[in-house]
């Protein structure tokens, strides 16, 4: 039994039980040590169950009896089938204690058994004891201060409460890998100008909330990308970089089409019927006046402004060019000359607009050719 006791004592030390070097057998365990060993094991096996159990016996006999009954019930709850009661802990019996400790050690999580061969020391035992206590406290549900029992007041002290206020963070992102380079200006800004995270908040209570929000946002974005890549990206037979570039190109093309259609639509025709399912169209509709009765100025292109100005000038010229009985022949010729000059100016303006549109078409044909080549290769 000496080897079995050594294994048991070594495993009990791993869960934070303080066993002296002179204690090398289970028969030397006192009632205090038995209670501490059992509670430490239960807290590792079931933190929620073991968090309410004390690691030492109280001085009063009636309190000791209640603690013994609680320990016996907890051991039965985790599956112990042997005979057990308050007398097992208050009046120790070597075979019963050894059987109980062997059951508890076997119920410990597997990672405890994996690190059992590592050397132990006071610092290691202290760190594992701290980790076990923190794990047990995290397993206890949080309750408001008015609903806490005296035992929970010790582990859940009422601290200062603050609202969950989030502010945006500016973090330096590392872009290591082939084909990924950062500009020198960006690196200099991140190194010399960008303030640390703790200095980017208007109040200190927003630091933790903002960091948690930033971390969750990055995790959700990475998870969404993994889901999209596993469902659609792998079917495209492209590399992640090419798939991302193709998606970005399609998005830019869609935005250009929506902006172009929204620009060419006359103010009298509503945009809701054009693309009722498009969020971009709804956004454009919100910034555009579709009702002529609304006193909102609509912003058009240079070409639409030129057309409106030309139409106004034509109406004015036609009105002024109508001969009346009081106008002489010289006045009529002068009006015709002014009309001819105006038409020539309009002609030159239209030629300039046509040349500008041709240049825009030539500029847009380059990305179109690249997209066409990409589609051909895929």
Secondary structure as UniProt FT lines:
FT   HELIX           2..14
FT   TURN            15..16
FT   TURN            21..22
FT   HELIX           26..28
FT   HELIX           31..45
FT   HELIX           47..50
FT   TURN            51..52
FT   HELIX           61..77
FT   TURN            78..79
FT   HELIX           86..90
FT   HELIX           94..107
FT   HELIX           110..114
FT   HELIX           115..117
FT   HELIX           122..139
FT   HELIX           145..147
FT   HELIX           150..155
FT   TURN            178..179
FT   HELIX           184..188
FT   HELIX           189..193
FT   HELIX           197..199
FT   TURN            204..205
FT   HELIX           206..228
FT   HELIX           229..233
FT   HELIX           234..236
FT   HELIX           240..264
FT   TURN            267..268
FT   TURN            272..274
FT   TURN            276..277
FT   HELIX           279..286
FT   TURN            292..293
FT   HELIX           302..320
FT   TURN            325..326
FT   HELIX           329..377
//
